[in-house]
Amino acid sequence: KISYQYQPASPGYETFTPIVFIHPVGIGLASWFWNRMFASASAAASTANDNGGHPELYAVDLIGCGLKLGADGWDPQARGLFFPK
């Protein structure tokens, strides 16, 4: 099971290509890394100017990340995945 965050498109931007954000790799990182970007997009979309809209936004969690959002933990031995020794 994967987890992700989603923000719908602004009115008038529903047919635009969605944007997918992938967080950097590091301890404790997940899709929350993009929360400020999502908040900024929401704020810009709520203004009355013509440049404030955005298409659908997705921030996905990499394997083993996003546990607080309901993703599965990654256990290589349980999943049959492993790294060569």
Secondary structure by P-SEA (a helix, b strand, c coil): ccccccccccccccccbbbbbbbccccccccccaaaaaaaaaaaaacccccccccbbbbbbcccccccccccccccccccccccc
